[in-house]
Amino acid sequence: MTTKKPAGREVVSLDSLAAQKREALPEATTFELRGVEFTLEPFHTLPMNLQERMKGPDDYLGIVRVALGADKIKEMVDAGYEIVDLNLIAEEWMRRSGIEPGESPASSAS
């Protein structure tokens, strides 16, 4: 961690710590359900602007939809996916991303 002091104030660089945290994240996971294969990156690697599309902190289904994209969601719909399937995907994705049930995704990055 590098500390700089421009104009009499301390600035702490978090670059190396952030890099260490990113390196410690799990790999992307490839899932298969009802003949449709898809890959999801670990939850904490998603871009911050994704939050703007969420309906709330527990909008995992919305997050899955955005993370996979419209074409993959159409493929899932065409394969007969049901809400229970999306719930299963969201739960397993969170678990494989290192987020325990009931834990807020925002708090588990620390």
VOGU-3710 file (C-alpha; in Angstrom, 3 decimals, decimal comma):
1> mttkkpagre> 0,000/0,000/0,000  1,466/3,350/-1,054  0,864/6,482/0,962  1,225/9,905/-0,679  0,932/13,302/0,985  -0,063/15,964/-1,567  -0,862/19,370/-0,098  -0,558/18,216/3,508  -3,104/15,401/3,425  -2,637/11,673/3,379
11> vvsldslaaq> -3,853/9,645/0,393  -3,845/5,886/0,804  -3,639/3,905/-2,421  -5,810/0,788/-2,363  -4,614/-0,483/-5,751  -2,471/-3,344/-4,457  -5,077/-4,412/-1,894  -7,794/-4,330/-4,573  -5,616/-6,452/-6,865  -5,106/-8,999/-4,070
21> krealpeatt> -8,866/-9,183/-3,444  -9,564/-9,675/-7,166  -6,947/-12,440/-7,361  -8,595/-14,216/-4,406  -12,004/-14,354/-6,105  -13,209/-17,706/-7,451  -13,099/-18,463/-11,171  -16,127/-18,067/-13,420  -18,557/-20,977/-13,204  -20,141/-22,684/-16,190
31> felrgveftl> -23,581/-24,095/-15,457  -25,881/-26,320/-17,502  -29,613/-26,634/-16,996  -32,247/-28,024/-19,378  -29,664/-28,288/-22,148  -28,611/-24,629/-21,917  -25,004/-23,926/-20,943  -23,999/-20,524/-19,567  -21,101/-18,985/-17,664  -21,340/-16,500/-14,814
41> epfhtlpmnl> -18,393/-14,545/-13,471  -18,076/-14,292/-9,672  -20,684/-11,865/-8,347  -18,134/-9,365/-7,030  -16,504/-8,947/-10,455  -19,655/-7,484/-12,002  -19,424/-3,810/-13,021  -20,736/-1,230/-10,573  -23,183/0,195/-13,125  -25,125/-3,060/-12,859
51> qermkgpddy> -26,526/-1,737/-9,569  -28,424/0,911/-11,520  -30,459/-1,862/-13,160  -31,268/-3,642/-9,895  -34,607/-3,223/-8,177  -32,994/-3,682/-4,760  -30,061/-5,338/-2,971  -31,693/-8,771/-3,235  -32,665/-8,564/-6,917  -30,632/-11,657/-7,827
61> lgivrvalga> -32,966/-12,600/-10,667  -32,514/-9,180/-12,241  -28,772/-9,452/-11,816  -28,739/-12,887/-13,473  -30,765/-11,519/-16,388  -28,368/-8,613/-16,929  -25,235/-10,736/-16,398  -26,339/-13,305/-18,991  -27,750/-10,934/-21,590  -30,910/-10,957/-23,676
71> dkikemvdag> -29,849/-13,711/-26,104  -29,056/-16,232/-23,348  -32,270/-15,357/-21,481  -34,248/-15,972/-24,698  -32,517/-19,359/-25,037  -33,522/-20,171/-21,445  -37,125/-19,104/-22,058  -37,219/-21,215/-25,226  -35,892/-24,195/-23,202  -38,831/-23,861/-20,807
81> yeivdlnlia> -37,064/-22,326/-17,812  -39,321/-21,453/-14,894  -38,863/-19,004/-12,024  -37,743/-21,904/-9,832  -34,891/-22,493/-12,295  -33,773/-18,857/-12,112  -33,942/-19,012/-8,321  -31,730/-22,110/-8,363  -29,258/-20,400/-10,698  -29,127/-17,289/-8,504
91> eewmrrsgie> -28,671/-19,328/-5,304  -25,910/-21,504/-6,752  -24,183/-18,516/-8,351  -24,154/-16,665/-5,025  -22,835/-19,752/-3,218  -20,069/-20,308/-5,779  -19,222/-16,595/-5,567  -18,551/-17,014/-1,845  -21,765/-15,379/-0,631  -23,539/-17,279/2,118
101> pgespassas> -27,358/-17,536/2,203  -28,845/-14,465/3,857  -25,630/-12,465/3,451  -25,790/-9,167/1,601  -23,653/-9,294/-1,563  -22,316/-5,822/-0,780  -21,058/-6,847/2,659  -19,304/-10,032/1,620  -16,639/-8,291/-0,449  -14,779/-7,207/2,652
//
